[in-house]
């Protein structure tokens, strides 16, 4: 999702990017995540969003 620009620029954008980078780095250090079912989506006028994303750990545990 975009953080916009100009007068509507999100001041929390750098923090959100840092949090996403930390999350993804942590997930990549763990065993692979595999889908454990279909995601459930919430409808919206502008954006759809996932409200449930079932996952399970695959591969050997550490």
N, C-alpha and C positions, 0 to 999 in steps of 0.2 A: 504494500500500500504506500502511496506517496505521502510525503510530509509537506507538500505544496511549496510555494515560494512567494517572495514579495511580501505584501502586507499580511498575508495569511500564513506565514511561515510558522511551523511548529517549533517552539523553543525546546521541547522535549525530544526532538528528533535525534540529536547526538546520543542521548541516554538510551533511547529505544534501540538505536543501531548497536550500541555497545552491549546491551542486554541480549539482543539477538545473536551477536557474535559469540558471546560467552555461552549461551544455550547451545548453539550449533557445535561449538568446539567440545563441549561436554558430551553431547550426544555421539559425536564421532569417536570419542575415546571408549565408548561402551560397545557391547555386542550389538549387532545389527537389529534394528526394529523392523518387524514385519506386520503387515496388516492382519488384524484379527476380526475383520468384518467390514461392512460398508459404512462410510461416514454418513452422519445425518446432517442435513443442511437446514438452516433457518432462512426462509425466504425474506427478501427485502426489496424495497423499491429501487434502491441504488446499488447496494452490495449484498451478495449472499455471504453467509458465514457458516463455518463448520461449528456445530454445537456438540458433536460427539465423534471422536476419532479413535476407535478401538485399535490398540496396538499390543503386540507382545514381543518379548525378547527372543531373538533367534540366535542360533549359533551356540558356542560354548560359553559358559559363564566364567567370569574372572574372580 
